[in-house]
Amino acid sequence: MTDGTDRMDRAYGLVDGEAVLRCVGRQVKALRKRSGLTQAELGPRIGYSVHMVASVETGVRVPRPDFLRASDGVLGSDGVLAAAVEVVEEVRAARLYRGGHDGQPSLTAWHAYAPAAVPEPLRTEDYARAVLHAARPPLDDGTVEREAAAQAAAGELLERQPPPLVTCVLEEAVLHRPYGGREVLCGQLGHLVELARRRHVEIQVMPTAVEGHPGGAEGGFTVLEPAGDRLTAVRAGDRIITRRAQARVWRQRYGALRARARTPAESLALLESLV
């Protein structure tokens, strides 16, 4: 099933994860048939069940790197399937970013730097709708309503058990940018106050006057730390980054931002003064 975020990503030219999975699945199926193997025969040879093979071929499941590499060897595809590992891992990271699909693991931590607007999981529905109304190119009314509801539902991240660590660095200007007018902004600020009082949520405000701002000109980004041995994923603009060396750079940047921002306690006091 395609959620609102998938629709919006396609509208703005991001990777269409469903199309990638369908394409890779068709390649696996074509190469399997060329090799004269059934799904039941291929599964044991690569260490997976027939159900998993079928699910990959139909684009339902995200194949793991070892699935693709093992299939590449057994089916003699000369690196065709192994070459798909990187883009498939980006699809996996994108699904993780959207809150978990297809049995994806839970997050242990979610971190965001927000220079222009409150990030999606922390938004009220009214604020989300106002931000979407301001989008360019304009979105139709139906899309705005669906996306506003989907963004508000993303707040489920904050209710998971055990709760992930949720941290966010907001530029001070975000607290004064009245998307939807003063009433909507006041409601959003009140929501941030409520969130910041939770023990697993840390919101920090970056002073406008800070010198040597470490954020650079890259814009906002989100760092996702999944449970287990999954790759840390970073979403920066229209990019999903899963390579360890690159993700490490973004994590270091986020650490520098937190170090220069107001402390969580100072930030909560500021938020309370604005409500």
Secondary structure, DSSP 8 states (H G I E B T S, - for coil): ---HHHHHHHHTT---HHHHHHHHHHHHHHHHHHTT--HHHHHHHHT--HHHHHHHHTT-S---HHHHHHHHHHHT-TTTTGGGHHHHHHHHHHHHHTT--TT---EEEEEEEESSS--GGG--HHHHHHHHHT-SS---HHHHHHHHHHHHHGGGGGG-SS--EEEEEEEGGGGG--TT-HHHHHHHHHHHHHHHTSTTEEEEEE-TT-SS-TTTTS--EEEEEESTT---EEEETTEEE--HHHHHHHHHHHHHHHHHS--HHHHHHHHHHH-
